[in-house]
Structure formats: structure tokens, C-alpha cells
Amino acid sequence: MIALPDIQSSNARITTSLSEGSVALFVGGTSGVGEITLKQFASHTKRPRIYFVGRSQEAGTRIATECKTMNPEGEYIFIPADASLIRVVDEVSRGAGGHEGQIDTTDLEARKASIPFYRGHITSMTTLALEHLAEQAPTVSFINVHPGIVKSGVLRETDNLRMWVVWIVLLLLGRWVYVPEAESAERHLFLLTSAMYPASHGEDAEVSVPEGMSVARGADGSRGSGVYSMLWTGESPDNAVQALAGLRAHGIGEVVWRYTESQFKRITGVESI
Ligand SMILES: NC(=O)c1ccc[n+]([C@@H]2O[C@H](COP(=O)([O-])OP(=O)(O)OC[C@H]3O[C@@H](n4cnc5c(N)ncnc54)[C@H](OP(=O)(O)O)[C@@H]3O)[C@@H](O)[C@H]2O)c1
């Protein structure tokens, strides 16, 4: 686990390491993990320009005002948008890094998957899709992270059995398992800004790797590969790396990408926007 003080000390160096006017986009920045990370970014950067997307105009206005108070020199631009047309995006986003498992290619939407299988399936699909994107954009770093269990608005729209189960469990046990919001925000800001998670090509102006640590192991098992699958602790578990290696060996990455493209085409009518 990367210790919180190391993360905080890295974040404290952001203002001196990143140039003024950093631009960030948060899709889903009006609640939960997105909101706290956005605010952490706003409070640690000089003259940031932050775009954030969500459906709630009320939350958008509130957050822009709060950020302006926190860092008056920044620009905070709310973009109201509903991504729900691409429903599968929402489903896919419920998987999260470090939990990769097998993929059922006969049921890519995991409609018939059991709860234990579901997470590994969805998480692997996300990471393999990120690997495909990283090939096209090798100067960009991609991170699929499980944020831990963070108190948020994620269960507001509970609409299926899986999420109801999660809702009940958290209601009963939440206070013992939640990652504190402040810690979660610090850890996500670290992922966004530290040179521990570089792109596969090109040099980014990032905060140098904390002393005594090294560049993170990527999802393919090699250090600094440009695609990272992480637990909230900042670790990349061996079994996730192994599961992905098995899937790649069977060409499942291609299957996932072809499926993703077919869904975009089915929904939007075009292959790319
Ligand atoms: N919290 C956890 O413990 C946890 C654990 C594992 C994984 N995750 C994953 O982490 C991500 C963030 O979760 P969270 O807990 O921060 O959830 P959250 O509090 O519900 O935040 C979700 C964000 O996404 C936006 N959003 C949702 N549907 C949208 C749509 N159709 N169009 C546009 N924006 C939309 C929401 O904004 P509006 O409401 O304004 O639209 C909000 O800003 C999710 O992918 C979740 O599955 C969370």
C-alpha cells in the first residue's frame, strides 16, 4: 500500500511541478469520487481550468462556486450532459481496476453473469479497452482504478439486484469499510499527477516519483507500460495481471474492442465521433 503521507507529500509538490494553467476534464464530476477529486485538483493547482460533466445543473453550479472560493484564480466550467444513451458505458464503469477476471465472450454485457463473475468480467473488459486506446494514444497514461468503498451517490439510481445487494451491505457495514473521502481525494489526485504512472511514450510534466519508490507496474506486468490497473491502495495485484495475460493470449482484447465499436455504431450510427 502506498502510504498516505507519501501521497500527501507528492500532492504538496504539484504547485511547483506542474506549470500554471493545467487543464482537466472530469466526466462525472458532480458527485462522489469525481467531485472530491476535482476539488482536490482545484485546491492543489495554479490557475487550473477544469471542465466537468454531469446531469445536475444544481450540483454543477454549486461545485463551480465552491471551487471559485477555494481557488479564485481557476476556471471551472460545468458541461451539462446526459451520457445515458450509451447505457453500456455506465455498466462497464461499475467494474474497477485490480479485479480483472475471466470474460464470457458469449455474454459480453454480463446479463447472465453471477455477482462474483461480473466484477472480473467487466473490469477486464475495461482494462483491455484501455489497452486498445493506449495503442492509439501512446502519449496518454490510462488508469483503471478501484476507488475502494467510498461514500458517494453511486447507489442513488439502484435499479438491479446486484446493486440492491451492495446497497444493503453498505447500509449495514459501511461505517467500517468506507475509505475516508479526504483520503480518497488525495489518492486519486496522486494517480492523476504522479510520474509513477507514465504514458508508454513521451515525457509528461508530472510530479516526480516519491523517494524510495519506482514507476508502477502496468497491466501487462511491465513497469511504466502506460495502462495501469490499480486497487485503491495503489497496488496492482498479481492475479489481475495474470488474468489479463491469459485473455490477451486468446485474442480477447480484439473481441472486446470489436464489440465496443459495434455498440457505439449501433447507438450512434457512426463508428467514431
Ligand atoms: N463509490 C464507490 O464505493 C465505488 C466503488 C467502486 C467503483 N465505483 C465507480 O466509481 C465511479 C464513480 O462513482 P461514485 O461513487 O463517485 O458515484 P456518484 O457519486 O453517483 O457519481 C457519479 C457521477 O457520474 C455522473 N453521471 C452519472 N450518470 C450520468 C449520466 N447518465 N450522464 C452524465 N453524468 C452522469 C453523476 O452526475 P449527475 O448525477 O450530475 O449526472 C456524478 O457526477 C462509478 O463508475 C462507480 O461505479 C465507485
The ligand as a Tripos MOL2 file, in Angstrom:
@<TRIPOS>MOLECULE
LIG
   48    52     1     0     0
SMALL
NO_CHARGES

@<TRIPOS>ATOM
      1 N1        -18.1440    4.8060   -4.5670 N.am      1 LIG1
      2 C1        -17.6600    3.5860   -4.5800 C.2       1 LIG1
      3 O1        -17.5230    2.9720   -3.5000 O.2       1 LIG1
      4 C2        -17.2550    2.9260   -5.8550 C.ar      1 LIG1
      5 C3        -16.6960    1.6450   -5.7780 C.ar      1 LIG1
      6 C4        -16.3010    1.0230   -6.9690 C.ar      1 LIG1
      7 C5        -16.4590    1.6700   -8.1680 C.ar      1 LIG1
      8 N2        -17.0170    2.9280   -8.1990 N.ar      1 LIG1
      9 C6        -17.1630    3.5560   -9.5210 C.3       1 LIG1
     10 O2        -16.6340    4.8850   -9.4740 O.3       1 LIG1
     11 C7        -17.3620    5.7170  -10.3890 C.3       1 LIG1
     12 C8        -17.8260    6.9810   -9.6610 C.3       1 LIG1
     13 O3        -18.7260    6.5320   -8.6550 O.3       1 LIG1
     14 P1        -19.2240    7.4270   -7.4620 P.3       1 LIG1
     15 O4        -19.2850    6.5180   -6.2980 O.co2     1 LIG1
     16 O5        -18.4310    8.6740   -7.3650 O.co2     1 LIG1
     17 O6        -20.7240    7.7230   -7.9610 O.3       1 LIG1
     18 P2        -21.6600    9.0220   -7.9060 P.3       1 LIG1
     19 O7        -21.4990    9.7340   -6.6120 O.co2     1 LIG1
     20 O8        -23.0140    8.5460   -8.2640 O.co2     1 LIG1
     21 O9        -21.0910    9.9350   -9.0870 O.3       1 LIG1
     22 C9        -21.3300    9.6050  -10.4280 C.3       1 LIG1
     23 C10       -21.0580   10.8130  -11.3040 C.3       1 LIG1
     24 O10       -21.3680   10.4630  -12.6580 O.3       1 LIG1
     25 C11       -22.3300   11.3660  -13.1710 C.3       1 LIG1
     26 N3        -23.2860   10.6410  -14.0170 N.ar      1 LIG1
     27 C12       -23.9580    9.5040  -13.7120 C.ar      1 LIG1
     28 N4        -24.7590    9.1550  -14.7350 N.ar      1 LIG1
     29 C13       -24.5730   10.0880  -15.7020 C.ar      1 LIG1
     30 C14       -25.1350   10.2780  -16.9880 C.ar      1 LIG1
     31 N5        -26.0480    9.4540  -17.4840 N.pl3     1 LIG1
     32 N6        -24.7200   11.3310  -17.7250 N.ar      1 LIG1
     33 C15       -23.8050   12.2020  -17.2270 C.ar      1 LIG1
     34 N7        -23.2290   12.0790  -15.9950 N.ar      1 LIG1
     35 C16       -23.6230   11.0330  -15.2460 C.ar      1 LIG1
     36 C17       -23.0510   11.9270  -11.9320 C.3       1 LIG1
     37 O11       -23.5200   13.2240  -12.2040 O.3       1 LIG1
     38 P3        -25.0770   13.6500  -12.2870 P.3       1 LIG1
     39 O12       -25.8000   12.9570  -11.1990 O.co2     1 LIG1
     40 O13       -24.9980   15.1430  -12.1850 O.co2     1 LIG1
     41 O14       -25.4760   13.2230  -13.6510 O.co2     1 LIG1
     42 C18       -21.9090   12.0100  -10.9330 C.3       1 LIG1
     43 O15       -21.1520   13.1730  -11.1500 O.3       1 LIG1
     44 C19       -18.5190    4.8740  -10.9190 C.3       1 LIG1
     45 O16       -18.1480    4.3640  -12.1530 O.3       1 LIG1
     46 C20       -18.6300    3.7540   -9.8920 C.3       1 LIG1
     47 O17       -19.1840    2.5840  -10.4540 O.3       1 LIG1
     48 C21       -17.4120    3.5650   -7.0670 C.ar      1 LIG1
@<TRIPOS>BOND
     1     1     2 1
     2     2     3 2
     3     2     4 1
     4     4     5 ar
     5     4    48 ar
     6     5     6 ar
     7     6     7 ar
     8     7     8 ar
     9     8     9 1
    10     8    48 ar
    11     9    10 1
    12     9    46 1
    13    10    11 1
    14    11    12 1
    15    11    44 1
    16    12    13 1
    17    13    14 1
    18    14    15 2
    19    14    16 1
    20    14    17 1
    21    17    18 1
    22    18    19 2
    23    18    20 1
    24    18    21 1
    25    21    22 1
    26    22    23 1
    27    23    24 1
    28    23    42 1
    29    24    25 1
    30    25    26 1
    31    25    36 1
    32    26    27 ar
    33    26    35 ar
    34    27    28 ar
    35    28    29 ar
    36    29    30 ar
    37    29    35 ar
    38    30    31 1
    39    30    32 ar
    40    32    33 ar
    41    33    34 ar
    42    34    35 ar
    43    36    37 1
    44    36    42 1
    45    37    38 1
    46    38    39 2
    47    38    40 1
    48    38    41 1
    49    42    43 1
    50    44    45 1
    51    44    46 1
    52    46    47 1
@<TRIPOS>SUBSTRUCTURE
     1 LIG1         1 GROUP 0 **** ****
